Amino acid sequence: MDHLDSLCQELQALWDQHFPLSAAMAMRVASFERHQLTTHTALTPNTNIHKTAFAGSLYAIESLTAWGLLYLELKVAGFDASIIHAHGNITFHRPIRDDIFAQADFSGHESLFESLRESGKGRLSLQTRVWGATEALTEPAASEFDGLYVVRLN
């Protein structure tokens, strides 16, 4: 097992133990590579009365995916920090009728590390996009989330 796999297992354990909602939603780390975190979530525990993905679940999935990406990037860079989800906005484009994949990308946000070195704190906005399992990740997203995260060194 390489270092990134170990960090992904650490993140999964953290979610399962300290974020009960993620376990109830059956949220799992699918992959972490090239500054992108992809998560997979079963549709079944996240449905609404229309048998599509529940909007509240999508918000939670997308905000946790961005939080998880930030957690992993900080660990890879050698920082021990606390992460707070300060604010988020979500836009729904179409319903999701099958398992849910969410993806967040850290590319272009490396200036956060300089801010942490200089002041011990930082903030950044991360975007997450969601697709249904039968859709290609190259298609337009079914939902898009923009979250503000505050980071402080421990």
C-alpha positions in Angstrom: 0.0 0.0 0.0 1.4 3.4 -0.9 1.2 6.6 1.1 -1.8 8.0 -0.8 -3.8 4.8 -0.3 -3.0 5.0 3.4 -4.2 8.6 3.6 -7.4 7.7 1.8 -8.0 4.9 4.4 -7.3 7.4 7.2 -9.9 9.8 5.7 -12.5 7.0 5.3 -12.0 6.0 8.9 -12.2 9.6 10.1 -15.5 10.1 8.2 -16.9 6.8 9.5 -16.0 7.5 13.1 -16.5 11.3 13.4 -19.0 12.2 10.7 -22.0 9.8 11.3 -23.9 11.3 8.4 -21.2 10.1 5.9 -21.5 6.5 7.2 -25.4 6.7 7.0 -25.1 7.9 3.5 -22.7 5.1 2.6 -20.1 7.6 1.3 -16.8 6.1 0.2 -13.5 7.4 -1.1 -13.3 6.2 -4.7 -9.9 7.7 -5.7 -7.4 10.4 -5.0 -4.9 11.4 -7.7 -3.5 14.5 -9.3 -5.1 16.8 -6.7 -8.6 15.4 -7.3 -10.7 13.4 -4.9 -13.6 11.4 -6.2 -16.2 9.9 -3.8 -18.9 7.3 -4.4 -22.2 7.2 -2.6 -25.0 4.7 -3.0 -28.3 6.2 -4.1 -30.5 4.0 -1.9 -29.9 5.7 1.5 -30.0 9.1 -0.2 -33.3 9.2 -2.1 -36.2 11.5 -1.9 -39.9 10.9 -2.6 -39.2 11.0 -6.3 -36.6 8.1 -6.0 -33.9 10.5 -7.1 -31.0 11.9 -5.1 -32.1 13.9 -2.1 -30.9 17.6 -2.3 -29.7 17.6 1.3 -27.7 14.5 0.7 -26.1 16.0 -2.4 -25.1 19.1 -0.3 -23.6 16.9 2.4 -21.8 14.7 -0.2 -20.3 17.6 -2.1 -19.3 19.6 1.0 -17.7 16.4 2.6 -15.9 15.7 -0.7 -14.3 19.1 -0.7 -13.5 18.9 3.0 -11.9 15.5 2.4 -9.9 16.8 -0.5 -8.6 19.6 1.7 -7.8 17.1 4.5 -5.8 14.9 2.1 -3.9 17.8 0.4 -2.9 19.2 3.9 -1.7 15.8 5.0 0.4 15.3 1.7 1.9 18.8 2.3 2.8 17.9 5.9 0.4 20.2 7.7 -1.5 19.3 10.9 -4.5 21.6 10.6 -8.2 22.0 11.5 -10.7 22.5 8.7 -14.0 24.3 9.1 -16.7 24.4 6.4 -17.7 28.0 6.7 -20.3 28.5 3.8 -21.6 26.7 0.8 -23.8 27.2 -2.2 -25.2 24.5 -4.4 -26.8 24.5 -7.9 -28.9 21.6 -9.1 -29.0 21.0 -12.8 -30.8 17.7 -13.2 -32.0 14.8 -11.0 -29.7 11.8 -10.3 -31.3 8.4 -10.5 -28.4 6.1 -9.7 -25.3 6.0 -7.5 -23.6 9.3 -6.9 -20.0 10.3 -7.8 -18.6 13.6 -6.6 -15.3 15.1 -7.5 -13.3 18.1 -6.1 -10.1 19.5 -7.5 -7.4 21.3 -5.5 -5.4 22.4 -8.6 -4.5 26.1 -8.4 -5.0 26.4 -4.7 -1.4 25.8 -3.6 -1.2 29.4 -2.3 -3.1 28.1 0.8 0.2 26.5 1.9 2.1 29.7 1.8 -0.7 31.4 3.8 -0.4 28.7 6.4 3.3 29.0 6.6 3.1 32.8 7.0 0.1 33.2 9.4 -0.9 29.8 10.5 -4.3 30.2 8.9 -6.0 30.5 5.5 -9.3 30.2 3.6 -10.2 29.0 0.2 -13.2 28.2 -1.9 -13.4 24.7 -3.4 -15.8 23.4 -6.0 -17.3 20.0 -6.2 -19.3 18.5 -9.1 -21.6 15.5 -9.0 -22.7 12.9 -11.6 -24.8 9.8 -11.6 -23.0 6.5 -12.0 -24.2 6.0 -15.5 -23.0 9.4 -16.7 -19.4 10.1 -17.8 -17.4 12.5 -15.7 -16.8 14.5 -18.9 -20.6 15.3 -19.2 -21.9 18.5 -17.6 -22.4 18.0 -13.8 -25.8 17.2 -12.4 -25.0 19.4 -9.4 -22.3 21.9 -8.6 -21.2 23.1 -5.2 -19.0 26.0 -4.1 -17.8 25.8 -0.5 -15.7 28.2 1.6 -13.3 26.4 4.0 -11.2 28.0 6.8 -8.0 26.3 7.8 -6.0 26.9 11.0 -2.8 25.1 12.0 -3.1 23.0 15.2 
